[in-house]
Amino acid sequence: MLSESVVGALRKGSTEDTVETIRFVEMMDCFFDCLNVNNFSTSKEKIKPFQSPYTSVKDFHLTWLQEEFRPYLTEWESNVRSMDIPIKEQNKKILSQETRYGIDVTGCGCVNK
């Protein structure tokens, strides 16, 4: 569901209302690809750079996770928290604390405290 093919389908019927959904699906697809690296040829065969092997501690995967993905999630949560709606409703519009913690620990190698 959160894949490149879904992004393509969403783009075909894209409206102003779907822009953020498309962005979310793209970001999650890249995140999953960062976790789904299994050999040197997959990224070339599928033309999916985020499935390429990690090569160093300064790898582009890690840079993307820290400088784009985490800030995206933080901005999303901040935008929802600024809405004038009950906390219970806000919580329905963002990732659960447990999911966010899991992403921070497994995908980004750090934790917001």
PDB file as gemmi writes it, atoms N, CA and C in Angstrom:
CRYST1    1.000    1.000    1.000  90.00  90.00  90.00 P 1                      
ATOM      1  N   MET A   1       0.796  -1.198   0.000  1.00  0.00           N  
ATOM      2  CA  MET A   1       0.000   0.000   0.000  1.00  0.00           C  
ATOM      3  C   MET A   1       0.840   1.265   0.000  1.00  0.00           C  
ATOM      4  N   LEU A   2       1.939   1.241   0.682  1.00  0.00           N  
ATOM      5  CA  LEU A   2       2.801   2.423   0.741  1.00  0.00           C  
ATOM      6  C   LEU A   2       3.975   2.200  -0.199  1.00  0.00           C  
ATOM      7  N   SER A   3       3.692   2.206  -1.497  1.00  0.00           N  
ATOM      8  CA  SER A   3       4.703   1.845  -2.476  1.00  0.00           C  
ATOM      9  C   SER A   3       4.740   2.813  -3.648  1.00  0.00           C  
ATOM     10  N   GLU A   4       5.765   2.643  -4.454  1.00  0.00           N  
ATOM     11  CA  GLU A   4       5.947   3.470  -5.632  1.00  0.00           C  
ATOM     12  C   GLU A   4       4.774   3.327  -6.608  1.00  0.00           C  
ATOM     13  N   SER A   5       4.226   2.115  -6.731  1.00  0.00           N  
ATOM     14  CA  SER A   5       3.094   1.920  -7.643  1.00  0.00           C  
ATOM     15  C   SER A   5       1.850   2.652  -7.154  1.00  0.00           C  
ATOM     16  N   VAL A   6       1.663   2.728  -5.854  1.00  0.00           N  
ATOM     17  CA  VAL A   6       0.529   3.480  -5.299  1.00  0.00           C  
ATOM     18  C   VAL A   6       0.730   4.972  -5.562  1.00  0.00           C  
ATOM     19  N   VAL A   7       1.945   5.449  -5.424  1.00  0.00           N  
ATOM     20  CA  VAL A   7       2.244   6.856  -5.729  1.00  0.00           C  
ATOM     21  C   VAL A   7       1.854   7.153  -7.172  1.00  0.00           C  
ATOM     22  N   GLY A   8       2.224   6.265  -8.086  1.00  0.00           N  
ATOM     23  CA  GLY A   8       1.885   6.455  -9.492  1.00  0.00           C  
ATOM     24  C   GLY A   8       0.381   6.530  -9.711  1.00  0.00           C  
ATOM     25  N   ALA A   9      -0.352   5.649  -9.067  1.00  0.00           N  
ATOM     26  CA  ALA A   9      -1.814   5.650  -9.199  1.00  0.00           C  
ATOM     27  C   ALA A   9      -2.414   6.923  -8.609  1.00  0.00           C  
ATOM     28  N   LEU A  10      -1.903   7.337  -7.458  1.00  0.00           N  
ATOM     29  CA  LEU A  10      -2.410   8.565  -6.835  1.00  0.00           C  
ATOM     30  C   LEU A  10      -2.126   9.790  -7.712  1.00  0.00           C  
ATOM     31  N   ARG A  11      -0.969   9.804  -8.335  1.00  0.00           N  
ATOM     32  CA  ARG A  11      -0.610  10.946  -9.186  1.00  0.00           C  
ATOM     33  C   ARG A  11      -1.542  11.071 -10.386  1.00  0.00           C  
ATOM     34  N   LYS A  12      -2.032   9.952 -10.893  1.00  0.00           N  
ATOM     35  CA  LYS A  12      -2.931   9.993 -12.051  1.00  0.00           C  
ATOM     36  C   LYS A  12      -4.215  10.743 -11.730  1.00  0.00           C  
ATOM     37  N   GLY A  13      -4.693  10.618 -10.507  1.00  0.00           N  
ATOM     38  CA  GLY A  13      -5.911  11.313 -10.109  1.00  0.00           C  
ATOM     39  C   GLY A  13      -5.637  12.441  -9.136  1.00  0.00           C  
ATOM     40  N   SER A  14      -4.418  12.942  -9.170  1.00  0.00           N  
ATOM     41  CA  SER A  14      -3.975  13.925  -8.194  1.00  0.00           C  
ATOM     42  C   SER A  14      -4.799  15.211  -8.208  1.00  0.00           C  
ATOM     43  N   THR A  15      -5.100  15.651  -7.006  1.00  0.00           N  
ATOM     44  CA  THR A  15      -5.731  16.957  -6.799  1.00  0.00           C  
ATOM     45  C   THR A  15      -4.975  17.636  -5.676  1.00  0.00           C  
ATOM     46  N   GLU A  16      -5.352  18.847  -5.385  1.00  0.00           N  
ATOM     47  CA  GLU A  16      -4.718  19.568  -4.284  1.00  0.00           C  
ATOM     48  C   GLU A  16      -4.882  18.801  -2.966  1.00  0.00           C  
ATOM     49  N   ASP A  17      -5.980  18.071  -2.841  1.00  0.00           N  
ATOM     50  CA  ASP A  17      -6.263  17.311  -1.620  1.00  0.00           C  
ATOM     51  C   ASP A  17      -5.392  16.062  -1.464  1.00  0.00           C  
ATOM     52  N   THR A  18      -4.774  15.595  -2.539  1.00  0.00           N  
ATOM     53  CA  THR A  18      -3.989  14.361  -2.452  1.00  0.00           C  
ATOM     54  C   THR A  18      -2.478  14.598  -2.380  1.00  0.00           C  
ATOM     55  N   VAL A  19      -2.052  15.836  -2.469  1.00  0.00           N  
ATOM     56  CA  VAL A  19      -0.615  16.145  -2.492  1.00  0.00           C  
ATOM     57  C   VAL A  19       0.100  15.589  -1.258  1.00  0.00           C  
ATOM     58  N   GLU A  20      -0.447  15.812  -0.087  1.00  0.00           N  
ATOM     59  CA  GLU A  20       0.222  15.341   1.137  1.00  0.00           C  
ATOM     60  C   GLU A  20       0.143  13.825   1.282  1.00  0.00           C  
ATOM     61  N   THR A  21      -0.922  13.214   0.787  1.00  0.00           N  
ATOM     62  CA  THR A  21      -1.007  11.750   0.818  1.00  0.00           C  
ATOM     63  C   THR A  21       0.081  11.160  -0.073  1.00  0.00           C  
ATOM     64  N   ILE A  22       0.256  11.741  -1.233  1.00  0.00           N  
ATOM     65  CA  ILE A  22       1.312  11.282  -2.146  1.00  0.00           C  
ATOM     66  C   ILE A  22       2.677  11.445  -1.490  1.00  0.00           C  
ATOM     67  N   ARG A  23       2.905  12.578  -0.864  1.00  0.00           N  
ATOM     68  CA  ARG A  23       4.192  12.811  -0.180  1.00  0.00           C  
ATOM     69  C   ARG A  23       4.410  11.771   0.921  1.00  0.00           C  
ATOM     70  N   PHE A  24       3.380  11.492   1.709  1.00  0.00           N  
ATOM     71  CA  PHE A  24       3.483  10.497   2.779  1.00  0.00           C  
ATOM     72  C   PHE A  24       3.835   9.122   2.209  1.00  0.00           C  
ATOM     73  N   VAL A  25       3.136   8.697   1.172  1.00  0.00           N  
ATOM     74  CA  VAL A  25       3.382   7.373   0.594  1.00  0.00           C  
ATOM     75  C   VAL A  25       4.800   7.312   0.020  1.00  0.00           C  
ATOM     76  N   GLU A  26       5.247   8.375  -0.642  1.00  0.00           N  
ATOM     77  CA  GLU A  26       6.625   8.420  -1.169  1.00  0.00           C  
ATOM     78  C   GLU A  26       7.652   8.289  -0.047  1.00  0.00           C  
ATOM     79  N   MET A  27       7.444   9.033   1.019  1.00  0.00           N  
ATOM     80  CA  MET A  27       8.393   8.997   2.139  1.00  0.00           C  
ATOM     81  C   MET A  27       8.432   7.600   2.770  1.00  0.00           C  
ATOM     82  N   MET A  28       7.269   7.004   2.967  1.00  0.00           N  
ATOM     83  CA  MET A  28       7.228   5.675   3.578  1.00  0.00           C  
ATOM     84  C   MET A  28       7.851   4.631   2.646  1.00  0.00           C  
ATOM     85  N   ASP A  29       7.639   4.763   1.339  1.00  0.00           N  
ATOM     86  CA  ASP A  29       8.248   3.841   0.387  1.00  0.00           C  
ATOM     87  C   ASP A  29       9.775   3.913   0.480  1.00  0.00           C  
ATOM     88  N   CYS A  30      10.310   5.121   0.523  1.00  0.00           N  
ATOM     89  CA  CYS A  30      11.767   5.277   0.664  1.00  0.00           C  
ATOM     90  C   CYS A  30      12.254   4.712   1.994  1.00  0.00           C  
ATOM     91  N   PHE A  31      11.494   4.970   3.067  1.00  0.00           N  
ATOM     92  CA  PHE A  31      11.875   4.440   4.374  1.00  0.00           C  
ATOM     93  C   PHE A  31      11.924   2.913   4.350  1.00  0.00           C  
ATOM     94  N   PHE A  32      10.872   2.289   3.815  1.00  0.00           N  
ATOM     95  CA  PHE A  32      10.849   0.825   3.741  1.00  0.00           C  
ATOM     96  C   PHE A  32      11.998   0.303   2.875  1.00  0.00           C  
ATOM     97  N   ASP A  33      12.291   1.013   1.785  1.00  0.00           N  
ATOM     98  CA  ASP A  33      13.414   0.601   0.937  1.00  0.00           C  
ATOM     99  C   ASP A  33      14.735   0.668   1.695  1.00  0.00           C  
ATOM    100  N   CYS A  34      14.897   1.670   2.558  1.00  0.00           N  
ATOM    101  CA  CYS A  34      16.116   1.768   3.374  1.00  0.00           C  
ATOM    102  C   CYS A  34      16.283   0.538   4.262  1.00  0.00           C  
ATOM    103  N   LEU A  35      15.179  -0.045   4.671  1.00  0.00           N  
ATOM    104  CA  LEU A  35      15.216  -1.219   5.544  1.00  0.00           C  
ATOM    105  C   LEU A  35      15.228  -2.522   4.760  1.00  0.00           C  
ATOM    106  N   ASN A  36      15.041  -2.447   3.457  1.00  0.00           N  
ATOM    107  CA  ASN A  36      14.866  -3.627   2.627  1.00  0.00           C  
ATOM    108  C   ASN A  36      16.031  -3.816   1.653  1.00  0.00           C  
ATOM    109  N   VAL A  37      17.214  -3.559   2.118  1.00  0.00           N  
ATOM    110  CA  VAL A  37      18.420  -3.729   1.293  1.00  0.00           C  
ATOM    111  C   VAL A  37      18.885  -5.163   1.452  1.00  0.00           C  
ATOM    112  N   ASN A  38      18.968  -5.896   0.323  1.00  0.00           N  
ATOM    113  CA  ASN A  38      19.392  -7.284   0.485  1.00  0.00           C  
ATOM    114  C   ASN A  38      20.539  -7.713  -0.425  1.00  0.00           C  
ATOM    115  N   ASN A  39      20.844  -6.926  -1.471  1.00  0.00           N  
ATOM    116  CA  ASN A  39      22.002  -7.267  -2.297  1.00  0.00           C  
ATOM    117  C   ASN A  39      22.396  -6.073  -3.167  1.00  0.00           C  
ATOM    118  N   PHE A  40      23.503  -6.221  -3.885  1.00  0.00           N  
ATOM    119  CA  PHE A  40      24.037  -5.114  -4.666  1.00  0.00           C  
ATOM    120  C   PHE A  40      23.253  -4.845  -5.950  1.00  0.00           C  
ATOM    121  N   SER A  41      22.520  -5.821  -6.451  1.00  0.00           N  
ATOM    122  CA  SER A  41      21.872  -5.635  -7.757  1.00  0.00           C  
ATOM    123  C   SER A  41      20.411  -5.192  -7.677  1.00  0.00           C  
ATOM    124  N   THR A  42      19.745  -5.407  -6.566  1.00  0.00           N  
ATOM    125  CA  THR A  42      18.318  -5.066  -6.470  1.00  0.00           C  
ATOM    126  C   THR A  42      18.048  -3.617  -6.823  1.00  0.00           C  
ATOM    127  N   SER A  43      18.821  -2.708  -6.289  1.00  0.00           N  
ATOM    128  CA  SER A  43      18.563  -1.280  -6.542  1.00  0.00           C  
ATOM    129  C   SER A  43      18.727  -0.933  -8.016  1.00  0.00           C  
ATOM    130  N   LYS A  44      19.657  -1.601  -8.696  1.00  0.00           N  
ATOM    131  CA  LYS A  44      19.863  -1.322 -10.116  1.00  0.00           C  
ATOM    132  C   LYS A  44      18.770  -1.957 -10.967  1.00  0.00           C  
ATOM    133  N   GLU A  45      18.370  -3.191 -10.614  1.00  0.00           N  
ATOM    134  CA  GLU A  45      17.334  -3.890 -11.368  1.00  0.00           C  
ATOM    135  C   GLU A  45      16.001  -3.158 -11.270  1.00  0.00           C  
ATOM    136  N   LYS A  46      15.669  -2.694 -10.099  1.00  0.00           N  
ATOM    137  CA  LYS A  46      14.384  -2.042  -9.871  1.00  0.00           C  
ATOM    138  C   LYS A  46      14.456  -0.522 -10.016  1.00  0.00           C  
ATOM    139  N   ILE A  47      15.649  -0.001 -10.225  1.00  0.00           N  
ATOM    140  CA  ILE A  47      15.888   1.445 -10.277  1.00  0.00           C  
ATOM    141  C   ILE A  47      15.333   2.105  -9.008  1.00  0.00           C  
ATOM    142  N   LYS A  48      15.732   1.552  -7.874  1.00  0.00           N  
ATOM    143  CA  LYS A  48      15.304   2.057  -6.570  1.00  0.00           C  
ATOM    144  C   LYS A  48      16.555   2.317  -5.736  1.00  0.00           C  
ATOM    145  N   PRO A  49      17.074   3.538  -5.789  1.00  0.00           N  
ATOM    146  CA  PRO A  49      18.339   3.831  -5.111  1.00  0.00           C  
ATOM    147  C   PRO A  49      18.317   3.562  -3.608  1.00  0.00           C  
ATOM    148  N   PHE A  50      17.163   3.685  -2.961  1.00  0.00           N  
ATOM    149  CA  PHE A  50      17.127   3.459  -1.516  1.00  0.00           C  
ATOM    150  C   PHE A  50      17.258   1.983  -1.150  1.00  0.00           C  
ATOM    151  N   GLN A  51      17.208   1.099  -2.134  1.00  0.00           N  
ATOM    152  CA  GLN A  51      17.455  -0.317  -1.870  1.00  0.00           C  
ATOM    153  C   GLN A  51      18.909  -0.697  -2.119  1.00  0.00           C  
ATOM    154  N   SER A  52      19.743   0.290  -2.414  1.00  0.00           N  
ATOM    155  CA  SER A  52      21.165  -0.002  -2.605  1.00  0.00           C  
ATOM    156  C   SER A  52      21.817  -0.240  -1.241  1.00  0.00           C  
ATOM    157  N   PRO A  53      22.880  -1.014  -1.211  1.00  0.00           N  
ATOM    158  CA  PRO A  53      23.567  -1.297   0.052  1.00  0.00           C  
ATOM    159  C   PRO A  53      24.157  -0.033   0.687  1.00  0.00           C  
ATOM    160  N   TYR A  54      24.198  -0.032   1.987  1.00  0.00           N  
ATOM    161  CA  TYR A  54      24.857   1.041   2.734  1.00  0.00           C  
ATOM    162  C   TYR A  54      26.355   0.881   2.538  1.00  0.00           C  
ATOM    163  N   THR A  55      27.047   2.001   2.378  1.00  0.00           N  
ATOM    164  CA  THR A  55      28.476   1.918   2.095  1.00  0.00           C  
ATOM    165  C   THR A  55      29.366   2.575   3.147  1.00  0.00           C  
ATOM    166  N   SER A  56      28.795   3.452   3.971  1.00  0.00           N  
ATOM    167  CA  SER A  56      29.606   4.111   4.994  1.00  0.00           C  
ATOM    168  C   SER A  56      28.685   4.748   6.036  1.00  0.00           C  
ATOM    169  N   VAL A  57      29.290   5.285   7.080  1.00  0.00           N  
ATOM    170  CA  VAL A  57      28.503   5.974   8.106  1.00  0.00           C  
ATOM    171  C   VAL A  57      27.968   7.306   7.597  1.00  0.00           C  
ATOM    172  N   LYS A  58      28.454   7.754   6.460  1.00  0.00           N  
ATOM    173  CA  LYS A  58      27.965   8.989   5.843  1.00  0.00           C  
ATOM    174  C   LYS A  58      27.102   8.686   4.609  1.00  0.00           C  
ATOM    175  N   ASP A  59      26.585   7.474   4.553  1.00  0.00           N  
ATOM    176  CA  ASP A  59      25.784   7.026   3.422  1.00  0.00           C  
ATOM    177  C   ASP A  59      24.556   7.915   3.202  1.00  0.00           C  
ATOM    178  N   PHE A  60      24.132   8.050   1.944  1.00  0.00           N  
ATOM    179  CA  PHE A  60      22.992   8.912   1.624  1.00  0.00           C  
ATOM    180  C   PHE A  60      21.708   8.443   2.294  1.00  0.00           C  
ATOM    181  N   HIS A  61      21.585   7.118   2.538  1.00  0.00           N  
ATOM    182  CA  HIS A  61      20.398   6.609   3.246  1.00  0.00           C  
ATOM    183  C   HIS A  61      20.296   7.283   4.622  1.00  0.00           C  
ATOM    184  N   LEU A  62      21.400   7.268   5.337  1.00  0.00           N  
ATOM    185  CA  LEU A  62      21.419   7.810   6.693  1.00  0.00           C  
ATOM    186  C   LEU A  62      21.204   9.322   6.692  1.00  0.00           C  
ATOM    187  N   THR A  63      21.789   9.988   5.717  1.00  0.00           N  
ATOM    188  CA  THR A  63      21.584  11.432   5.585  1.00  0.00           C  
ATOM    189  C   THR A  63      20.110  11.724   5.327  1.00  0.00           C  
ATOM    190  N   TRP A  64      19.506  10.980   4.412  1.00  0.00           N  
ATOM    191  CA  TRP A  64      18.079  11.173   4.093  1.00  0.00           C  
ATOM    192  C   TRP A  64      17.218  10.922   5.332  1.00  0.00           C  
ATOM    193  N   LEU A  65      17.506   9.851   6.054  1.00  0.00           N  
ATOM    194  CA  LEU A  65      16.722   9.539   7.255  1.00  0.00           C  
ATOM    195  C   LEU A  65      16.787  10.683   8.268  1.00  0.00           C  
ATOM    196  N   GLN A  66      17.981  11.218   8.475  1.00  0.00           N  
ATOM    197  CA  GLN A  66      18.172  12.267   9.470  1.00  0.00           C  
ATOM    198  C   GLN A  66      17.709  13.645   9.001  1.00  0.00           C  
ATOM    199  N   GLU A  67      17.979  13.970   7.750  1.00  0.00           N  
ATOM    200  CA  GLU A  67      17.749  15.340   7.278  1.00  0.00           C  
ATOM    201  C   GLU A  67      16.431  15.543   6.539  1.00  0.00           C  
ATOM    202  N   GLU A  68      15.793  14.460   6.107  1.00  0.00           N  
ATOM    203  CA  GLU A  68      14.517  14.607   5.408  1.00  0.00           C  
ATOM    204  C   GLU A  68      13.382  13.852   6.091  1.00  0.00           C  
ATOM    205  N   PHE A  69      13.590  12.568   6.365  1.00  0.00           N  
ATOM    206  CA  PHE A  69      12.494  11.750   6.877  1.00  0.00           C  
ATOM    207  C   PHE A  69      12.079  12.141   8.298  1.00  0.00           C  
ATOM    208  N   ARG A  70      13.041  12.189   9.215  1.00  0.00           N  
ATOM    209  CA  ARG A  70      12.692  12.570  10.591  1.00  0.00           C  
ATOM    210  C   ARG A  70      12.086  13.964  10.662  1.00  0.00           C  
ATOM    211  N   PRO A  71      12.678  14.972   9.979  1.00  0.00           N  
ATOM    212  CA  PRO A  71      12.056  16.297  10.008  1.00  0.00           C  
ATOM    213  C   PRO A  71      10.641  16.300   9.412  1.00  0.00           C  
ATOM    214  N   TYR A  72      10.426  15.492   8.379  1.00  0.00           N  
ATOM    215  CA  TYR A  72       9.084  15.377   7.802  1.00  0.00           C  
ATOM    216  C   TYR A  72       8.089  14.890   8.851  1.00  0.00           C  
ATOM    217  N   LEU A  73       8.449  13.826   9.568  1.00  0.00           N  
ATOM    218  CA  LEU A  73       7.560  13.292  10.603  1.00  0.00           C  
ATOM    219  C   LEU A  73       7.330  14.304  11.723  1.00  0.00           C  
ATOM    220  N   THR A  74       8.383  15.002  12.116  1.00  0.00           N  
ATOM    221  CA  THR A  74       8.282  16.021  13.168  1.00  0.00           C  
ATOM    222  C   THR A  74       7.381  17.168  12.729  1.00  0.00           C  
ATOM    223  N   GLU A  75       7.548  17.615  11.492  1.00  0.00           N  
ATOM    224  CA  GLU A  75       6.714  18.700  10.972  1.00  0.00           C  
ATOM    225  C   GLU A  75       5.242  18.280  10.898  1.00  0.00           C  
ATOM    226  N   TRP A  76       5.001  17.075  10.437  1.00  0.00           N  
ATOM    227  CA  TRP A  76       3.642  16.540  10.350  1.00  0.00           C  
ATOM    228  C   TRP A  76       2.995  16.554  11.735  1.00  0.00           C  
ATOM    229  N   GLU A  77       3.714  16.011  12.721  1.00  0.00           N  
ATOM    230  CA  GLU A  77       3.167  15.968  14.075  1.00  0.00           C  
ATOM    231  C   GLU A  77       2.939  17.380  14.619  1.00  0.00           C  
ATOM    232  N   SER A  78       3.869  18.282  14.393  1.00  0.00           N  
ATOM    233  CA  SER A  78       3.716  19.666  14.864  1.00  0.00           C  
ATOM    234  C   SER A  78       2.494  20.330  14.244  1.00  0.00           C  
ATOM    235  N   ASN A  79       2.291  20.107  12.952  1.00  0.00           N  
ATOM    236  CA  ASN A  79       1.123  20.677  12.277  1.00  0.00           C  
ATOM    237  C   ASN A  79      -0.175  20.149  12.875  1.00  0.00           C  
ATOM    238  N   VAL A  80      -0.212  18.868  13.154  1.00  0.00           N  
ATOM    239  CA  VAL A  80      -1.417  18.287  13.751  1.00  0.00           C  
ATOM    240  C   VAL A  80      -1.607  18.807  15.172  1.00  0.00           C  
ATOM    241  N   ARG A  81      -0.538  18.896  15.935  1.00  0.00           N  
ATOM    242  CA  ARG A  81      -0.636  19.361  17.325  1.00  0.00           C  
ATOM    243  C   ARG A  81      -1.078  20.823  17.406  1.00  0.00           C  
ATOM    244  N   SER A  82      -0.869  21.576  16.335  1.00  0.00           N  
ATOM    245  CA  SER A  82      -1.290  22.978  16.347  1.00  0.00           C  
ATOM    246  C   SER A  82      -2.771  23.145  15.973  1.00  0.00           C  
ATOM    247  N   MET A  83      -3.416  22.057  15.582  1.00  0.00           N  
ATOM    248  CA  MET A  83      -4.841  22.122  15.232  1.00  0.00           C  
ATOM    249  C   MET A  83      -5.683  22.317  16.487  1.00  0.00           C  
ATOM    250  N   ASP A  84      -6.732  23.067  16.332  1.00  0.00           N  
ATOM    251  CA  ASP A  84      -7.635  23.336  17.450  1.00  0.00           C  
ATOM    252  C   ASP A  84      -8.702  22.238  17.526  1.00  0.00           C  
ATOM    253  N   ILE A  85      -8.224  21.021  17.805  1.00  0.00           N  
ATOM    254  CA  ILE A  85      -9.109  19.870  17.970  1.00  0.00           C  
ATOM    255  C   ILE A  85      -8.647  19.089  19.196  1.00  0.00           C  
ATOM    256  N   PRO A  86      -9.527  18.274  19.777  1.00  0.00           N  
ATOM    257  CA  PRO A  86      -9.128  17.509  20.967  1.00  0.00           C  
ATOM    258  C   PRO A  86      -7.916  16.608  20.708  1.00  0.00           C  
ATOM    259  N   ILE A  87      -7.136  16.382  21.737  1.00  0.00           N  
ATOM    260  CA  ILE A  87      -5.934  15.533  21.657  1.00  0.00           C  
ATOM    261  C   ILE A  87      -6.280  14.165  21.069  1.00  0.00           C  
ATOM    262  N   LYS A  88      -7.398  13.611  21.473  1.00  0.00           N  
ATOM    263  CA  LYS A  88      -7.810  12.289  20.978  1.00  0.00           C  
ATOM    264  C   LYS A  88      -7.929  12.312  19.448  1.00  0.00           C  
ATOM    265  N   GLU A  89      -8.467  13.380  18.905  1.00  0.00           N  
ATOM    266  CA  GLU A  89      -8.588  13.519  17.446  1.00  0.00           C  
ATOM    267  C   GLU A  89      -7.229  13.761  16.810  1.00  0.00           C  
ATOM    268  N   GLN A  90      -6.387  14.541  17.477  1.00  0.00           N  
ATOM    269  CA  GLN A  90      -5.029  14.771  16.968  1.00  0.00           C  
ATOM    270  C   GLN A  90      -4.290  13.448  16.856  1.00  0.00           C  
ATOM    271  N   ASN A  91      -4.411  12.613  17.884  1.00  0.00           N  
ATOM    272  CA  ASN A  91      -3.704  11.334  17.908  1.00  0.00           C  
ATOM    273  C   ASN A  91      -4.116  10.421  16.761  1.00  0.00           C  
ATOM    274  N   LYS A  92      -5.320  10.583  16.250  1.00  0.00           N  
ATOM    275  CA  LYS A  92      -5.794   9.778  15.124  1.00  0.00           C  
ATOM    276  C   LYS A  92      -5.167  10.233  13.810  1.00  0.00           C  
ATOM    277  N   LYS A  93      -4.603  11.432  13.794  1.00  0.00           N  
ATOM    278  CA  LYS A  93      -4.062  12.016  12.563  1.00  0.00           C  
ATOM    279  C   LYS A  93      -2.548  11.880  12.444  1.00  0.00           C  
ATOM    280  N   ILE A  94      -1.914  11.255  13.418  1.00  0.00           N  
ATOM    281  CA  ILE A  94      -0.457  11.087  13.382  1.00  0.00           C  
ATOM    282  C   ILE A  94      -0.101   9.633  13.685  1.00  0.00           C  
ATOM    283  N   LEU A  95       1.164   9.309  13.508  1.00  0.00           N  
ATOM    284  CA  LEU A  95       1.640   7.977  13.878  1.00  0.00           C  
ATOM    285  C   LEU A  95       1.556   7.820  15.387  1.00  0.00           C  
ATOM    286  N   SER A  96       1.298   6.608  15.846  1.00  0.00           N  
ATOM    287  CA  SER A  96       1.273   6.374  17.292  1.00  0.00           C  
ATOM    288  C   SER A  96       2.659   6.624  17.871  1.00  0.00           C  
ATOM    289  N   GLN A  97       2.702   6.901  19.165  1.00  0.00           N  
ATOM    290  CA  GLN A  97       3.998   7.109  19.828  1.00  0.00           C  
ATOM    291  C   GLN A  97       4.882   5.885  19.673  1.00  0.00           C  
ATOM    292  N   GLU A  98       4.293   4.705  19.748  1.00  0.00           N  
ATOM    293  CA  GLU A  98       5.056   3.464  19.641  1.00  0.00           C  
ATOM    294  C   GLU A  98       5.653   3.310  18.241  1.00  0.00           C  
ATOM    295  N   THR A  99       4.854   3.635  17.219  1.00  0.00           N  
ATOM    296  CA  THR A  99       5.352   3.547  15.845  1.00  0.00           C  
ATOM    297  C   THR A  99       6.468   4.551  15.621  1.00  0.00           C  
ATOM    298  N   ARG A 100       6.265   5.764  16.089  1.00  0.00           N  
ATOM    299  CA  ARG A 100       7.297   6.808  15.925  1.00  0.00           C  
ATOM    300  C   ARG A 100       8.578   6.411  16.637  1.00  0.00           C  
ATOM    301  N   TYR A 101       8.462   5.881  17.836  1.00  0.00           N  
ATOM    302  CA  TYR A 101       9.634   5.427  18.581  1.00  0.00           C  
ATOM    303  C   TYR A 101      10.355   4.322  17.799  1.00  0.00           C  
ATOM    304  N   GLY A 102       9.588   3.372  17.268  1.00  0.00           N  
ATOM    305  CA  GLY A 102      10.177   2.291  16.484  1.00  0.00           C  
ATOM    306  C   GLY A 102      10.912   2.800  15.267  1.00  0.00           C  
ATOM    307  N   ILE A 103      10.340   3.784  14.576  1.00  0.00           N  
ATOM    308  CA  ILE A 103      10.997   4.382  13.409  1.00  0.00           C  
ATOM    309  C   ILE A 103      12.285   5.070  13.836  1.00  0.00           C  
ATOM    310  N   ASP A 104      12.218   5.840  14.918  1.00  0.00           N  
ATOM    311  CA  ASP A 104      13.402   6.551  15.382  1.00  0.00           C  
ATOM    312  C   ASP A 104      14.519   5.594  15.766  1.00  0.00           C  
ATOM    313  N   VAL A 105      14.183   4.503  16.424  1.00  0.00           N  
ATOM    314  CA  VAL A 105      15.207   3.563  16.883  1.00  0.00           C  
ATOM    315  C   VAL A 105      15.737   2.708  15.739  1.00  0.00           C  
ATOM    316  N   THR A 106      14.842   2.113  14.955  1.00  0.00           N  
ATOM    317  CA  THR A 106      15.311   1.175  13.929  1.00  0.00           C  
ATOM    318  C   THR A 106      15.765   1.851  12.657  1.00  0.00           C  
ATOM    319  N   GLY A 107      15.090   2.906  12.260  1.00  0.00           N  
ATOM    320  CA  GLY A 107      15.405   3.515  10.982  1.00  0.00           C  
ATOM    321  C   GLY A 107      16.336   4.697  11.062  1.00  0.00           C  
ATOM    322  N   CYS A 108      16.310   5.372  12.163  1.00  0.00           N  
ATOM    323  CA  CYS A 108      17.088   6.623  12.239  1.00  0.00           C  
ATOM    324  C   CYS A 108      18.201   6.552  13.261  1.00  0.00           C  
ATOM    325  N   GLY A 109      18.260   5.459  14.004  1.00  0.00           N  
ATOM    326  CA  GLY A 109      19.363   5.275  14.924  1.00  0.00           C  
ATOM    327  C   GLY A 109      19.412   6.229  16.086  1.00  0.00           C  
ATOM    328  N   CYS A 110      18.300   6.878  16.381  1.00  0.00           N  
ATOM    329  CA  CYS A 110      18.292   7.809  17.500  1.00  0.00           C  
ATOM    330  C   CYS A 110      16.865   7.957  18.021  1.00  0.00           C  
ATOM    331  N   VAL A 111      16.755   8.540  19.178  1.00  0.00           N  
ATOM    332  CA  VAL A 111      15.455   8.670  19.814  1.00  0.00           C  
ATOM    333  C   VAL A 111      15.255  10.095  20.291  1.00  0.00           C  
ATOM    334  N   ASN A 112      14.078  10.654  20.020  1.00  0.00           N  
ATOM    335  CA  ASN A 112      13.702  11.951  20.594  1.00  0.00           C  
ATOM    336  C   ASN A 112      13.213  11.702  22.001  1.00  0.00           C  
ATOM    337  N   LYS A 113      13.760  12.405  22.955  1.00  0.00           N  
ATOM    338  CA  LYS A 113      13.276  12.256  24.344  1.00  0.00           C  
ATOM    339  C   LYS A 113      12.715  13.553  24.811  1.00  0.00           C  
TER     340      LYS A 113                                                      
END                                                                             
